[in-house]
Every structure is written in structure tokens, then in C-alpha cells.
Amino acid sequence: PVVVTKWKHATEFVDDGESGIIIPFEDDGTALYGAVMRLFEDTALLERMKANAQEKWRGFSSERAWELIQNYD
């Protein structure tokens, strides 16, 4: 899982609370610290997010991109 700021297309690549955590762009470090500690303290959440992040990643793989491109032939 990743911790990213809410900027431009972040929600297109990260499902907040599922494959990562999106924090405010203008953060003084509090939200970042809270997100990291949340993952550190809740290992079940971390493991679930790991699996979800891997599944999300598959949607952006080269194989998936090729499948989409082939549909335009």
C-alpha cells in the first residue's frame, strides 16, 4: 500500500482505505504520521491493503494495457 497526497489523479490510482491512504496535499506532517502509524499498528489492515494494492497494480500492467489496445483494432 501507498500513502499519497490528494493531488490531481491520485484517486484514479489509489483507492483510499483500500489500496492505500490518501492524505491532504497541504499537510504539516500530521496526516502522514497518522497514516503511517495506522498501517504500523493495524497489521490486518496493512495485509488487506497489500493484497488490494497488488490487485490494483494488475489493472495497470503491460498485459492489461495490451488487452485494452487490442480492442481498438
PDB file with SEQRES, HELIX, SHEET and CRYST1 records, atoms N, CA, C and O in Angstrom:
SEQRES   1 A   73  PRO VAL VAL VAL THR LYS TRP LYS HIS ALA THR GLU PHE          
SEQRES   2 A   73  VAL ASP ASP GLY GLU SER GLY ILE ILE ILE PRO PHE GLU          
SEQRES   3 A   73  ASP ASP GLY THR ALA LEU TYR GLY ALA VAL MET ARG LEU          
SEQRES   4 A   73  PHE GLU ASP THR ALA LEU LEU GLU ARG MET LYS ALA ASN          
SEQRES   5 A   73  ALA GLN GLU LYS TRP ARG GLY PHE SER SER GLU ARG ALA          
SEQRES   6 A   73  TRP GLU LEU ILE GLN ASN TYR ASP                              
HELIX    1 AA1 ALA A   10  PHE A   13  1                                   4    
HELIX    2 AA2 THR A   30  GLU A   41  1                                  12    
HELIX    3 AA3 THR A   43  ARG A   58  1                                  16    
HELIX    4 AA4 SER A   62  GLN A   70  1                                   9    
SHEET    1 AA1 2 VAL A   2  THR A   5  0                                        
SHEET    2 AA1 2 GLY A  20  ILE A  23  1                                        
CRYST1    1.000    1.000    1.000  90.00  90.00  90.00 P 1           1          
ATOM      1  N   PRO A   1       0.829  -1.201   0.000  1.00  0.00           N  
ATOM      2  CA  PRO A   1       0.000   0.000   0.000  1.00  0.00           C  
ATOM      3  C   PRO A   1       0.866   1.254   0.000  1.00  0.00           C  
ATOM      4  O   PRO A   1       2.034   1.229   0.389  1.00  0.00           O  
ATOM      5  N   VAL A   2       0.272   2.328  -0.438  1.00  0.00           N  
ATOM      6  CA  VAL A   2       0.988   3.591  -0.509  1.00  0.00           C  
ATOM      7  C   VAL A   2       0.261   4.658   0.295  1.00  0.00           C  
ATOM      8  O   VAL A   2      -0.940   4.566   0.545  1.00  0.00           O  
ATOM      9  N   VAL A   3       1.011   5.660   0.688  1.00  0.00           N  
ATOM     10  CA  VAL A   3       0.440   6.864   1.288  1.00  0.00           C  
ATOM     11  C   VAL A   3       0.779   7.981   0.312  1.00  0.00           C  
ATOM     12  O   VAL A   3       1.952   8.264   0.064  1.00  0.00           O  
ATOM     13  N   VAL A   4      -0.248   8.612  -0.239  1.00  0.00           N  
ATOM     14  CA  VAL A   4      -0.048   9.660  -1.238  1.00  0.00           C  
ATOM     15  C   VAL A   4      -0.874  10.886  -0.874  1.00  0.00           C  
ATOM     16  O   VAL A   4      -1.814  10.813  -0.083  1.00  0.00           O  
ATOM     17  N   THR A   5      -0.502  12.005  -1.466  1.00  0.00           N  
ATOM     18  CA  THR A   5      -1.288  13.210  -1.258  1.00  0.00           C  
ATOM     19  C   THR A   5      -2.413  13.277  -2.282  1.00  0.00           C  
ATOM     20  O   THR A   5      -2.304  12.744  -3.386  1.00  0.00           O  
ATOM     21  N   LYS A   6      -3.481  13.936  -1.897  1.00  0.00           N  
ATOM     22  CA  LYS A   6      -4.624  14.106  -2.795  1.00  0.00           C  
ATOM     23  C   LYS A   6      -4.273  15.223  -3.772  1.00  0.00           C  
ATOM     24  O   LYS A   6      -4.461  16.408  -3.495  1.00  0.00           O  
ATOM     25  N   TRP A   7      -3.764  14.806  -4.910  1.00  0.00           N  
ATOM     26  CA  TRP A   7      -3.318  15.749  -5.920  1.00  0.00           C  
ATOM     27  C   TRP A   7      -3.629  15.182  -7.282  1.00  0.00           C  
ATOM     28  O   TRP A   7      -3.343  14.016  -7.555  1.00  0.00           O  
ATOM     29  N   LYS A   8      -4.195  15.973  -8.117  1.00  0.00           N  
ATOM     30  CA  LYS A   8      -4.578  15.632  -9.482  1.00  0.00           C  
ATOM     31  C   LYS A   8      -5.295  14.292  -9.561  1.00  0.00           C  
ATOM     32  O   LYS A   8      -6.462  14.201  -9.179  1.00  0.00           O  
ATOM     33  N   HIS A   9      -4.632  13.258 -10.043  1.00  0.00           N  
ATOM     34  CA  HIS A   9      -5.294  11.993 -10.355  1.00  0.00           C  
ATOM     35  C   HIS A   9      -5.037  10.897  -9.315  1.00  0.00           C  
ATOM     36  O   HIS A   9      -5.098   9.711  -9.640  1.00  0.00           O  
ATOM     37  N   ALA A  10      -4.756  11.275  -8.100  1.00  0.00           N  
ATOM     38  CA  ALA A  10      -4.433  10.286  -7.065  1.00  0.00           C  
ATOM     39  C   ALA A  10      -5.544   9.254  -6.906  1.00  0.00           C  
ATOM     40  O   ALA A  10      -5.274   8.066  -6.735  1.00  0.00           O  
ATOM     41  N   THR A  11      -6.788   9.709  -6.963  1.00  0.00           N  
ATOM     42  CA  THR A  11      -7.906   8.776  -6.754  1.00  0.00           C  
ATOM     43  C   THR A  11      -8.088   7.808  -7.909  1.00  0.00           C  
ATOM     44  O   THR A  11      -8.782   6.800  -7.772  1.00  0.00           O  
ATOM     45  N   GLU A  12      -7.478   8.101  -9.035  1.00  0.00           N  
ATOM     46  CA  GLU A  12      -7.532   7.173 -10.169  1.00  0.00           C  
ATOM     47  C   GLU A  12      -6.629   5.963  -9.929  1.00  0.00           C  
ATOM     48  O   GLU A  12      -6.898   4.868 -10.422  1.00  0.00           O  
ATOM     49  N   PHE A  13      -5.562   6.173  -9.170  1.00  0.00           N  
ATOM     50  CA  PHE A  13      -4.569   5.126  -8.955  1.00  0.00           C  
ATOM     51  C   PHE A  13      -4.621   4.491  -7.572  1.00  0.00           C  
ATOM     52  O   PHE A  13      -4.128   3.379  -7.379  1.00  0.00           O  
ATOM     53  N   VAL A  14      -5.210   5.185  -6.617  1.00  0.00           N  
ATOM     54  CA  VAL A  14      -5.255   4.683  -5.234  1.00  0.00           C  
ATOM     55  C   VAL A  14      -6.692   4.740  -4.733  1.00  0.00           C  
ATOM     56  O   VAL A  14      -7.343   5.783  -4.789  1.00  0.00           O  
ATOM     57  N   ASP A  15      -7.173   3.602  -4.245  1.00  0.00           N  
ATOM     58  CA  ASP A  15      -8.489   3.549  -3.602  1.00  0.00           C  
ATOM     59  C   ASP A  15      -8.260   3.803  -2.114  1.00  0.00           C  
ATOM     60  O   ASP A  15      -7.749   2.945  -1.394  1.00  0.00           O  
ATOM     61  N   ASP A  16      -8.648   4.994  -1.669  1.00  0.00           N  
ATOM     62  CA  ASP A  16      -8.392   5.412  -0.294  1.00  0.00           C  
ATOM     63  C   ASP A  16      -8.987   4.431   0.702  1.00  0.00           C  
ATOM     64  O   ASP A  16     -10.181   4.136   0.668  1.00  0.00           O  
ATOM     65  N   GLY A  17      -8.140   3.934   1.584  1.00  0.00           N  
ATOM     66  CA  GLY A  17      -8.579   2.984   2.595  1.00  0.00           C  
ATOM     67  C   GLY A  17      -8.617   1.550   2.109  1.00  0.00           C  
ATOM     68  O   GLY A  17      -8.868   0.633   2.890  1.00  0.00           O  
ATOM     69  N   GLU A  18      -8.366   1.348   0.815  1.00  0.00           N  
ATOM     70  CA  GLU A  18      -8.397   0.001   0.243  1.00  0.00           C  
ATOM     71  C   GLU A  18      -7.025  -0.432  -0.271  1.00  0.00           C  
ATOM     72  O   GLU A  18      -6.515  -1.479   0.126  1.00  0.00           O  
ATOM     73  N   SER A  19      -6.427   0.371  -1.154  1.00  0.00           N  
ATOM     74  CA  SER A  19      -5.109   0.027  -1.702  1.00  0.00           C  
ATOM     75  C   SER A  19      -4.042   1.007  -1.218  1.00  0.00           C  
ATOM     76  O   SER A  19      -2.869   0.889  -1.574  1.00  0.00           O  
ATOM     77  N   GLY A  20      -4.448   1.943  -0.428  1.00  0.00           N  
ATOM     78  CA  GLY A  20      -3.536   2.937   0.111  1.00  0.00           C  
ATOM     79  C   GLY A  20      -4.305   3.978   0.899  1.00  0.00           C  
ATOM     80  O   GLY A  20      -5.505   3.846   1.138  1.00  0.00           O  
ATOM     81  N   ILE A  21      -3.600   4.999   1.289  1.00  0.00           N  
ATOM     82  CA  ILE A  21      -4.211   6.073   2.064  1.00  0.00           C  
ATOM     83  C   ILE A  21      -3.886   7.393   1.372  1.00  0.00           C  
ATOM     84  O   ILE A  21      -2.728   7.683   1.069  1.00  0.00           O  
ATOM     85  N   ILE A  22      -4.917   8.179   1.129  1.00  0.00           N  
ATOM     86  CA  ILE A  22      -4.738   9.491   0.522  1.00  0.00           C  
ATOM     87  C   ILE A  22      -4.865  10.540   1.620  1.00  0.00           C  
ATOM     88  O   ILE A  22      -5.857  10.589   2.347  1.00  0.00           O  
ATOM     89  N   ILE A  23      -3.842  11.371   1.720  1.00  0.00           N  
ATOM     90  CA  ILE A  23      -3.833  12.424   2.729  1.00  0.00           C  
ATOM     91  C   ILE A  23      -3.934  13.783   2.023  1.00  0.00           C  
ATOM     92  O   ILE A  23      -3.696  13.867   0.818  1.00  0.00           O  
ATOM     93  N   PRO A  24      -4.277  14.831   2.746  1.00  0.00           N  
ATOM     94  CA  PRO A  24      -4.375  16.152   2.122  1.00  0.00           C  
ATOM     95  C   PRO A  24      -3.037  16.601   1.533  1.00  0.00           C  
ATOM     96  O   PRO A  24      -1.976  16.312   2.085  1.00  0.00           O  
ATOM     97  N   PHE A  25      -3.103  17.305   0.414  1.00  0.00           N  
ATOM     98  CA  PHE A  25      -1.891  17.814  -0.234  1.00  0.00           C  
ATOM     99  C   PHE A  25      -1.161  18.795   0.681  1.00  0.00           C  
ATOM    100  O   PHE A  25       0.062  18.746   0.815  1.00  0.00           O  
ATOM    101  N   GLU A  26      -1.916  19.668   1.296  1.00  0.00           N  
ATOM    102  CA  GLU A  26      -1.332  20.642   2.218  1.00  0.00           C  
ATOM    103  C   GLU A  26      -1.334  20.038   3.621  1.00  0.00           C  
ATOM    104  O   GLU A  26      -2.230  20.308   4.421  1.00  0.00           O  
ATOM    105  N   ASP A  27      -0.330  19.224   3.911  1.00  0.00           N  
ATOM    106  CA  ASP A  27      -0.254  18.546   5.200  1.00  0.00           C  
ATOM    107  C   ASP A  27       0.992  19.009   5.939  1.00  0.00           C  
ATOM    108  O   ASP A  27       2.057  19.165   5.342  1.00  0.00           O  
ATOM    109  N   ASP A  28       0.853  19.222   7.220  1.00  0.00           N  
ATOM    110  CA  ASP A  28       2.007  19.626   8.022  1.00  0.00           C  
ATOM    111  C   ASP A  28       2.783  18.423   8.554  1.00  0.00           C  
ATOM    112  O   ASP A  28       3.690  18.575   9.373  1.00  0.00           O  
ATOM    113  N   GLY A  29       2.426  17.243   8.091  1.00  0.00           N  
ATOM    114  CA  GLY A  29       3.077  16.021   8.546  1.00  0.00           C  
ATOM    115  C   GLY A  29       2.204  15.213   9.476  1.00  0.00           C  
ATOM    116  O   GLY A  29       2.477  14.038   9.726  1.00  0.00           O  
ATOM    117  N   THR A  30       1.153  15.832   9.992  1.00  0.00           N  
ATOM    118  CA  THR A  30       0.265  15.153  10.935  1.00  0.00           C  
ATOM    119  C   THR A  30      -0.476  14.001  10.261  1.00  0.00           C  
ATOM    120  O   THR A  30      -0.520  12.892  10.794  1.00  0.00           O  
ATOM    121  N   ALA A  31      -1.053  14.260   9.097  1.00  0.00           N  
ATOM    122  CA  ALA A  31      -1.807  13.219   8.392  1.00  0.00           C  
ATOM    123  C   ALA A  31      -0.882  12.100   7.924  1.00  0.00           C  
ATOM    124  O   ALA A  31      -1.239  10.923   7.981  1.00  0.00           O  
ATOM    125  N   LEU A  32       0.311  12.479   7.461  1.00  0.00           N  
ATOM    126  CA  LEU A  32       1.281  11.468   7.031  1.00  0.00           C  
ATOM    127  C   LEU A  32       1.667  10.574   8.196  1.00  0.00           C  
ATOM    128  O   LEU A  32       1.676   9.349   8.072  1.00  0.00           O  
ATOM    129  N   TYR A  33       1.980  11.176   9.306  1.00  0.00           N  
ATOM    130  CA  TYR A  33       2.340  10.414  10.506  1.00  0.00           C  
ATOM    131  C   TYR A  33       1.184   9.492  10.918  1.00  0.00           C  
ATOM    132  O   TYR A  33       1.398   8.324  11.242  1.00  0.00           O  
ATOM    133  N   GLY A  34      -0.034  10.029  10.902  1.00  0.00           N  
ATOM    134  CA  GLY A  34      -1.199   9.236  11.286  1.00  0.00           C  
ATOM    135  C   GLY A  34      -1.418   8.055  10.356  1.00  0.00           C  
ATOM    136  O   GLY A  34      -1.766   6.963  10.805  1.00  0.00           O  
ATOM    137  N   ALA A  35      -1.217   8.268   9.068  1.00  0.00           N  
ATOM    138  CA  ALA A  35      -1.404   7.193   8.094  1.00  0.00           C  
ATOM    139  C   ALA A  35      -0.367   6.092   8.283  1.00  0.00           C  
ATOM    140  O   ALA A  35      -0.698   4.907   8.268  1.00  0.00           O  
ATOM    141  N   VAL A  36       0.875   6.488   8.457  1.00  0.00           N  
ATOM    142  CA  VAL A  36       1.942   5.506   8.654  1.00  0.00           C  
ATOM    143  C   VAL A  36       1.724   4.733   9.947  1.00  0.00           C  
ATOM    144  O   VAL A  36       1.886   3.513   9.977  1.00  0.00           O  
ATOM    145  N   MET A  37       1.360   5.427  11.005  1.00  0.00           N  
ATOM    146  CA  MET A  37       1.123   4.754  12.284  1.00  0.00           C  
ATOM    147  C   MET A  37      -0.075   3.826  12.211  1.00  0.00           C  
ATOM    148  O   MET A  37      -0.076   2.758  12.825  1.00  0.00           O  
ATOM    149  N   ARG A  38      -1.098   4.227  11.462  1.00  0.00           N  
ATOM    150  CA  ARG A  38      -2.276   3.377  11.284  1.00  0.00           C  
ATOM    151  C   ARG A  38      -1.873   2.051  10.643  1.00  0.00           C  
ATOM    152  O   ARG A  38      -2.309   0.988  11.085  1.00  0.00           O  
ATOM    153  N   LEU A  39      -1.048   2.112   9.612  1.00  0.00           N  
ATOM    154  CA  LEU A  39      -0.583   0.892   8.949  1.00  0.00           C  
ATOM    155  C   LEU A  39       0.353   0.089   9.842  1.00  0.00           C  
ATOM    156  O   LEU A  39       0.322  -1.142   9.835  1.00  0.00           O  
ATOM    157  N   PHE A  40       1.178   0.778  10.603  1.00  0.00           N  
ATOM    158  CA  PHE A  40       2.119   0.117  11.507  1.00  0.00           C  
ATOM    159  C   PHE A  40       1.396  -0.624  12.623  1.00  0.00           C  
ATOM    160  O   PHE A  40       1.781  -1.733  12.992  1.00  0.00           O  
ATOM    161  N   GLU A  41       0.353  -0.012  13.156  1.00  0.00           N  
ATOM    162  CA  GLU A  41      -0.356  -0.580  14.307  1.00  0.00           C  
ATOM    163  C   GLU A  41      -1.418  -1.603  13.918  1.00  0.00           C  
ATOM    164  O   GLU A  41      -1.724  -2.492  14.712  1.00  0.00           O  
ATOM    165  N   ASP A  42      -1.981  -1.503  12.728  1.00  0.00           N  
ATOM    166  CA  ASP A  42      -3.059  -2.403  12.309  1.00  0.00           C  
ATOM    167  C   ASP A  42      -2.544  -3.330  11.215  1.00  0.00           C  
ATOM    168  O   ASP A  42      -2.710  -3.055  10.026  1.00  0.00           O  
ATOM    169  N   THR A  43      -1.921  -4.425  11.626  1.00  0.00           N  
ATOM    170  CA  THR A  43      -1.311  -5.328  10.653  1.00  0.00           C  
ATOM    171  C   THR A  43      -2.350  -6.001   9.752  1.00  0.00           C  
ATOM    172  O   THR A  43      -2.048  -6.326   8.604  1.00  0.00           O  
ATOM    173  N   ALA A  44      -3.559  -6.213  10.253  1.00  0.00           N  
ATOM    174  CA  ALA A  44      -4.612  -6.799   9.409  1.00  0.00           C  
ATOM    175  C   ALA A  44      -4.968  -5.830   8.285  1.00  0.00           C  
ATOM    176  O   ALA A  44      -5.149  -6.245   7.141  1.00  0.00           O  
ATOM    177  N   LEU A  45      -5.067  -4.544   8.607  1.00  0.00           N  
ATOM    178  CA  LEU A  45      -5.331  -3.528   7.592  1.00  0.00           C  
ATOM    179  C   LEU A  45      -4.186  -3.479   6.587  1.00  0.00           C  
ATOM    180  O   LEU A  45      -4.422  -3.411   5.381  1.00  0.00           O  
ATOM    181  N   LEU A  46      -2.962  -3.513   7.069  1.00  0.00           N  
ATOM    182  CA  LEU A  46      -1.797  -3.492   6.194  1.00  0.00           C  
ATOM    183  C   LEU A  46      -1.822  -4.675   5.227  1.00  0.00           C  
ATOM    184  O   LEU A  46      -1.591  -4.496   4.031  1.00  0.00           O  
ATOM    185  N   GLU A  47      -2.092  -5.851   5.717  1.00  0.00           N  
ATOM    186  CA  GLU A  47      -2.134  -7.040   4.858  1.00  0.00           C  
ATOM    187  C   GLU A  47      -3.260  -6.948   3.828  1.00  0.00           C  
ATOM    188  O   GLU A  47      -3.076  -7.311   2.667  1.00  0.00           O  
ATOM    189  N   ARG A  48      -4.409  -6.469   4.253  1.00  0.00           N  
ATOM    190  CA  ARG A  48      -5.538  -6.304   3.329  1.00  0.00           C  
ATOM    191  C   ARG A  48      -5.203  -5.284   2.244  1.00  0.00           C  
ATOM    192  O   ARG A  48      -5.488  -5.495   1.065  1.00  0.00           O  
ATOM    193  N   MET A  49      -4.596  -4.178   2.661  1.00  0.00           N  
ATOM    194  CA  MET A  49      -4.212  -3.160   1.693  1.00  0.00           C  
ATOM    195  C   MET A  49      -3.133  -3.658   0.737  1.00  0.00           C  
ATOM    196  O   MET A  49      -3.127  -3.293  -0.438  1.00  0.00           O  
ATOM    197  N   LYS A  50      -2.222  -4.488   1.234  1.00  0.00           N  
ATOM    198  CA  LYS A  50      -1.196  -5.067   0.366  1.00  0.00           C  
ATOM    199  C   LYS A  50      -1.842  -5.867  -0.761  1.00  0.00           C  
ATOM    200  O   LYS A  50      -1.490  -5.710  -1.930  1.00  0.00           O  
ATOM    201  N   ALA A  51      -2.787  -6.722  -0.394  1.00  0.00           N  
ATOM    202  CA  ALA A  51      -3.476  -7.542  -1.394  1.00  0.00           C  
ATOM    203  C   ALA A  51      -4.255  -6.666  -2.374  1.00  0.00           C  
ATOM    204  O   ALA A  51      -4.227  -6.907  -3.580  1.00  0.00           O  
ATOM    205  N   ASN A  52      -4.943  -5.659  -1.861  1.00  0.00           N  
ATOM    206  CA  ASN A  52      -5.716  -4.759  -2.723  1.00  0.00           C  
ATOM    207  C   ASN A  52      -4.809  -3.939  -3.635  1.00  0.00           C  
ATOM    208  O   ASN A  52      -5.148  -3.697  -4.793  1.00  0.00           O  
ATOM    209  N   ALA A  53      -3.656  -3.510  -3.119  1.00  0.00           N  
ATOM    210  CA  ALA A  53      -2.716  -2.737  -3.928  1.00  0.00           C  
ATOM    211  C   ALA A  53      -2.164  -3.595  -5.061  1.00  0.00           C  
ATOM    212  O   ALA A  53      -1.994  -3.120  -6.184  1.00  0.00           O  
ATOM    213  N   GLN A  54      -1.891  -4.846  -4.762  1.00  0.00           N  
ATOM    214  CA  GLN A  54      -1.389  -5.745  -5.809  1.00  0.00           C  
ATOM    215  C   GLN A  54      -2.454  -5.958  -6.882  1.00  0.00           C  
ATOM    216  O   GLN A  54      -2.137  -5.984  -8.071  1.00  0.00           O  
ATOM    217  N   GLU A  55      -3.691  -6.108  -6.481  1.00  0.00           N  
ATOM    218  CA  GLU A  55      -4.781  -6.264  -7.442  1.00  0.00           C  
ATOM    219  C   GLU A  55      -4.955  -4.987  -8.268  1.00  0.00           C  
ATOM    220  O   GLU A  55      -5.160  -5.057  -9.480  1.00  0.00           O  
ATOM    221  N   LYS A  56      -4.875  -3.843  -7.630  1.00  0.00           N  
ATOM    222  CA  LYS A  56      -4.983  -2.563  -8.329  1.00  0.00           C  
ATOM    223  C   LYS A  56      -3.842  -2.425  -9.341  1.00  0.00           C  
ATOM    224  O   LYS A  56      -4.055  -1.950 -10.456  1.00  0.00           O  
ATOM    225  N   TRP A  57      -2.649  -2.836  -8.958  1.00  0.00           N  
ATOM    226  CA  TRP A  57      -1.483  -2.768  -9.825  1.00  0.00           C  
ATOM    227  C   TRP A  57      -1.704  -3.573 -11.102  1.00  0.00           C  
ATOM    228  O   TRP A  57      -1.314  -3.145 -12.187  1.00  0.00           O  
ATOM    229  N   ARG A  58      -2.323  -4.724 -10.971  1.00  0.00           N  
ATOM    230  CA  ARG A  58      -2.576  -5.564 -12.147  1.00  0.00           C  
ATOM    231  C   ARG A  58      -3.377  -4.817 -13.217  1.00  0.00           C  
ATOM    232  O   ARG A  58      -3.205  -5.061 -14.412  1.00  0.00           O  
ATOM    233  N   GLY A  59      -4.244  -3.915 -12.788  1.00  0.00           N  
ATOM    234  CA  GLY A  59      -5.033  -3.143 -13.733  1.00  0.00           C  
ATOM    235  C   GLY A  59      -4.202  -2.172 -14.558  1.00  0.00           C  
ATOM    236  O   GLY A  59      -4.676  -1.645 -15.564  1.00  0.00           O  
ATOM    237  N   PHE A  60      -2.960  -1.933 -14.135  1.00  0.00           N  
ATOM    238  CA  PHE A  60      -2.076  -1.019 -14.850  1.00  0.00           C  
ATOM    239  C   PHE A  60      -0.874  -1.746 -15.445  1.00  0.00           C  
ATOM    240  O   PHE A  60       0.093  -1.110 -15.862  1.00  0.00           O  
ATOM    241  N   SER A  61      -0.932  -3.071 -15.485  1.00  0.00           N  
ATOM    242  CA  SER A  61       0.194  -3.840 -16.015  1.00  0.00           C  
ATOM    243  C   SER A  61       0.275  -3.719 -17.532  1.00  0.00           C  
ATOM    244  O   SER A  61      -0.683  -3.309 -18.188  1.00  0.00           O  
ATOM    245  N   SER A  62       1.417  -4.078 -18.072  1.00  0.00           N  
ATOM    246  CA  SER A  62       1.583  -4.035 -19.529  1.00  0.00           C  
ATOM    247  C   SER A  62       0.637  -5.018 -20.210  1.00  0.00           C  
ATOM    248  O   SER A  62       0.148  -4.749 -21.307  1.00  0.00           O  
ATOM    249  N   GLU A  63       0.378  -6.148 -19.571  1.00  0.00           N  
ATOM    250  CA  GLU A  63      -0.557  -7.120 -20.141  1.00  0.00           C  
ATOM    251  C   GLU A  63      -1.959  -6.527 -20.255  1.00  0.00           C  
ATOM    252  O   GLU A  63      -2.629  -6.693 -21.273  1.00  0.00           O  
ATOM    253  N   ARG A  64      -2.389  -5.847 -19.224  1.00  0.00           N  
ATOM    254  CA  ARG A  64      -3.718  -5.219 -19.237  1.00  0.00           C  
ATOM    255  C   ARG A  64      -3.768  -4.105 -20.275  1.00  0.00           C  
ATOM    256  O   ARG A  64      -4.767  -3.958 -20.979  1.00  0.00           O  
ATOM    257  N   ALA A  65      -2.717  -3.333 -20.373  1.00  0.00           N  
ATOM    258  CA  ALA A  65      -2.677  -2.268 -21.373  1.00  0.00           C  
ATOM    259  C   ALA A  65      -2.777  -2.864 -22.775  1.00  0.00           C  
ATOM    260  O   ALA A  65      -3.490  -2.328 -23.624  1.00  0.00           O  
ATOM    261  N   TRP A  66      -2.079  -3.952 -23.023  1.00  0.00           N  
ATOM    262  CA  TRP A  66      -2.131  -4.594 -24.334  1.00  0.00           C  
ATOM    263  C   TRP A  66      -3.544  -5.093 -24.644  1.00  0.00           C  
ATOM    264  O   TRP A  66      -4.011  -4.967 -25.776  1.00  0.00           O  
ATOM    265  N   GLU A  67      -4.221  -5.654 -23.649  1.00  0.00           N  
ATOM    266  CA  GLU A  67      -5.607  -6.098 -23.836  1.00  0.00           C  
ATOM    267  C   GLU A  67      -6.494  -4.928 -24.270  1.00  0.00           C  
ATOM    268  O   GLU A  67      -7.327  -5.076 -25.164  1.00  0.00           O  
ATOM    269  N   LEU A  68      -6.316  -3.785 -23.648  1.00  0.00           N  
ATOM    270  CA  LEU A  68      -7.119  -2.611 -23.980  1.00  0.00           C  
ATOM    271  C   LEU A  68      -6.804  -2.096 -25.384  1.00  0.00           C  
ATOM    272  O   LEU A  68      -7.708  -1.721 -26.131  1.00  0.00           O  
ATOM    273  N   ILE A  69      -5.534  -2.078 -25.733  1.00  0.00           N  
ATOM    274  CA  ILE A  69      -5.129  -1.606 -27.050  1.00  0.00           C  
ATOM    275  C   ILE A  69      -5.684  -2.505 -28.151  1.00  0.00           C  
ATOM    276  O   ILE A  69      -6.120  -2.016 -29.193  1.00  0.00           O  
ATOM    277  N   GLN A  70      -5.667  -3.794 -27.927  1.00  0.00           N  
ATOM    278  CA  GLN A  70      -6.149  -4.741 -28.941  1.00  0.00           C  
ATOM    279  C   GLN A  70      -7.621  -4.548 -29.241  1.00  0.00           C  
ATOM    280  O   GLN A  70      -8.070  -4.898 -30.332  1.00  0.00           O  
ATOM    281  N   ASN A  71      -8.377  -4.010 -28.323  1.00  0.00           N  
ATOM    282  CA  ASN A  71      -9.795  -3.774 -28.552  1.00  0.00           C  
ATOM    283  C   ASN A  71     -10.045  -2.700 -29.608  1.00  0.00           C  
ATOM    284  O   ASN A  71     -11.158  -2.592 -30.123  1.00  0.00           O  
ATOM    285  N   TYR A  72      -9.024  -1.905 -29.937  1.00  0.00           N  
ATOM    286  CA  TYR A  72      -9.192  -0.822 -30.905  1.00  0.00           C  
ATOM    287  C   TYR A  72      -8.784  -1.222 -32.320  1.00  0.00           C  
ATOM    288  O   TYR A  72      -8.746  -0.372 -33.210  1.00  0.00           O  
ATOM    289  N   ASP A  73      -8.482  -2.480 -32.538  1.00  0.00           N  
ATOM    290  CA  ASP A  73      -8.147  -2.944 -33.898  1.00  0.00           C  
ATOM    291  C   ASP A  73      -9.354  -3.021 -34.780  1.00  0.00           C  
ATOM    292  O   ASP A  73      -9.242  -3.392 -35.948  1.00  0.00           O  
TER     293      ASP A  73                                                      
END                                                                             
